[in-house]
Amino acid sequence: MSTHRLTAPAPGWTATTDVVVVGSGVAGLTVALNVRKAGLRVMVVTKAMLDDGSTRWAQGGVAAALGEGDTPEQHLDDTLVAGAGLCDEEAVRTLVTEGPDAVRRLIATGALFDRGEDGEILLTREGGHHRDRIVHAGGDATGAEISRALVAAVHTDPGIELIEHALVLDLLTDAVGHAAGLTLHVMGEGRRDGVGAVRARAVVLATGGMGQVFSATTNPAVSTGDGVALALRAGAAVTDLEFVQFHPTVLWLGPEAEGQQPLVSEAVRGEGAHLVDADGVRFMVGQHELAELAPRDIVAKAITRRMQEQGAEHMFLDGRHFGAEMWEHRFPTILASCRAHGIDPVTEPIPVAPAAHYASGGVRTDPHGRTSVPGLYACGEVACTGVHGANRLASNSLLEGLVFAERIAADLTGRHRAGELPERTVDVEAARSAHPVPLPPSEARAEIQRLMSHGAGVLRSAASMADAAAGLGLIAEQGYAHAAEEKPADPRVETWEAANLLLVATALVAAAAQRAETRGCHWREDFPERDDAHWRRHLITTLAATGGPVSTPEEQ
Ligand SMILES: Cc1cc2nc3c(=O)[nH]c(=O)nc-3n(C[C@H](O)[C@H](O)[C@H](O)COP(=O)(O)OP(=O)(O)OC[C@H]3O[C@@H](n4cnc5c(N)ncnc54)[C@H](O)[C@@H]3O)c2cc1C
């Protein structure tokens, strides 16, 4: 039963469905399409427009062992290396063995991937992969094509109800603590407007990432960690939050740039572009056998280190030797976005710096996507299935969204057929009695982002994280003080998002401060070594009765 909920008006309207899916990226839409095959009614609720999540922005592609000579076992090996000792090997095995067919089913759904003149699917390579195994579309517009195909497919199924501009607030449970629906705020007109409730037999969170917790990120504005915050308030366990992947090569737009920044995909390095420092020296050579194609954490750390050594704000990615034709055909999106910012990669190196990119952790799930709250599932970037460990291997995330969405749908279908998915009665009394979390003002968003980028960014230390924790604590206290003085912030999208960002940031810093080692994408200046004896285990975060997150190391 939720002990905490966001401050919000009581629901003014109610709707009913069988399965409610929150989010319309690769994970949410794949769950919806597959659950429908069992004849269950599905409602997809999504914060903005259907294609507004990270999925649309994915450039590089989807990793799957489809090439000649490649095998799931080799894909598994590369994934385990990137995960730095914290992957759940069984989850990875599931990902890599079910992955190739999941990609084929996505093609059958309508996604058009790039093919050679012989009609065969073209495969490229990205950091950490020892084989060409990345399927791509439109050159560097893979996510846009996947999103287009899935959105088109859900539109053709009248059994899938789609509600856009619907910000989900909190989980509803029944008297035995089984998920029974959710509360949400719809920016609509007419019958479903304002705060309402959706009753359902099961709830699937597919809310994507939390990149907006940091000042500079590749994630779109909707990636505010809402699913993780909701799950924490609902009593679910969350894990591996400290493992945030910073993408090494994000277009550097100046010291004041904030919010979503354009990505320069790893595939550009995969095709042979070089990282060079302020003096034009290729600094990745000799640092790792794969040089520029080393796993992302290694490249992000090397860039950060060289930036510090040279007192530079960015490094450069040099792809001038590709020539105009290759840039135009292979990387049209990146070329256009660089040119839109006054940089021409055909004639000049691209200024790049690391930015928050991917949440390897999230709501803890079992191999069927079930969370620790019965009837609550999590899928895609919001989930932690265990496949990424301490660092995600490039292009494994779209694949994870596909594979585990199919598994969630299979689990729901099986339970439905076995009569284990009855209608639920929402315990409204319990829902309203949960402690309302005071909302920070909407301006808190920028302050949270600033604190996180300074204190818990690529390079962390006990001191930097103590500063971040103190600042975040102050924002929370101000929220409580204003609520006590009866001057609370208005409940609205901006303040609900700020409350979610605050909770997720606080939980992330608490976990990162506790992990006294350097592993994967968690880099501690004060603990530079990996410490398997103490830390080859996960930190599980839950919400204490006081409303603060508590991280506990898993038993070894
Ligand atoms: C620039 C960029 C490039 C990338 N490139 C690649 C790549 O090449 N290969 C790869 O594998 N991965 C890549 N990734 C990562 C990958 O795109 C994401 O991990 C993946 O798309 C996540 O899918 P998802 O369905 O979990 O979430 P998303 O696609 O982010 O969708 C989340 C959905 O949830 C909705 N939502 C969020 N909160 C709420 C709420 N409170 N109420 C209602 N709805 C809500 C959002 O509006 C959105 O519809 C990239 C990511 C970025 C940002």
The ligand as a Gaussian input file, in Angstrom:
#p B3LYP/6-31G(d) Opt

LIG

0 1
 C       19.372000      10.811000     -28.011000
 C       19.232000       9.367000     -27.638000
 C       19.792000       8.391000     -28.437000
 C       19.657000       7.032000     -28.104000
 N       20.149000       6.089000     -28.945000
 C       19.907000       4.776000     -28.674000
 C       20.281000       3.766000     -29.583000
 O       20.811000       4.030000     -30.652000
 N       20.007000       2.473000     -29.248000
 C       19.408000       2.132000     -28.078000
 O       19.193000       0.932000     -27.822000
 N       19.034000       3.080000     -27.204000
 C       19.252000       4.387000     -27.476000
 N       18.851000       5.332000     -26.591000
 C       18.126000       4.926000     -25.387000
 C       16.716000       4.522000     -25.791000
 O       16.239000       5.419000     -26.766000
 C       15.791000       4.536000     -24.594000
 O       16.361000       3.845000     -23.517000
 C       14.483000       3.871000     -24.962000
 O       13.925000       4.483000     -26.105000
 C       13.530000       3.972000     -23.804000
 O       12.282000       3.515000     -24.241000
 P       11.076000       3.530000     -23.232000
 O        9.907000       3.025000     -23.970000
 O       11.485000       2.854000     -21.984000
 O       10.907000       5.072000     -22.840000
 P       10.640000       6.369000     -23.725000
 O       10.773000       6.129000     -25.171000
 O       11.448000       7.460000     -23.131000
 O        9.117000       6.635000     -23.438000
 C        8.686000       7.008000     -22.159000
 C        7.244000       7.393000     -22.258000
 O        6.680000       7.600000     -20.966000
 C        5.949000       8.806000     -20.961000
 N        5.887000       9.279000     -19.578000
 C        6.903000       9.600000     -18.748000
 N        6.424000       9.961000     -17.545000
 C        5.074000       9.862000     -17.610000
 C        4.024000      10.113000     -16.710000
 N        4.219000      10.557000     -15.460000
 N        2.748000       9.935000     -17.119000
 C        2.502000       9.505000     -18.379000
 N        3.452000       9.249000     -19.277000
 C        4.726000       9.423000     -18.903000
 C        6.705000       9.695000     -21.918000
 O        5.923000      10.773000     -22.339000
 C        7.015000       8.690000     -23.014000
 O        5.892000       8.474000     -23.836000
 C       18.982000       6.683000     -26.917000
 C       18.424000       7.669000     -26.104000
 C       18.540000       9.001000     -26.450000
 C       17.921000      10.046000     -25.570000

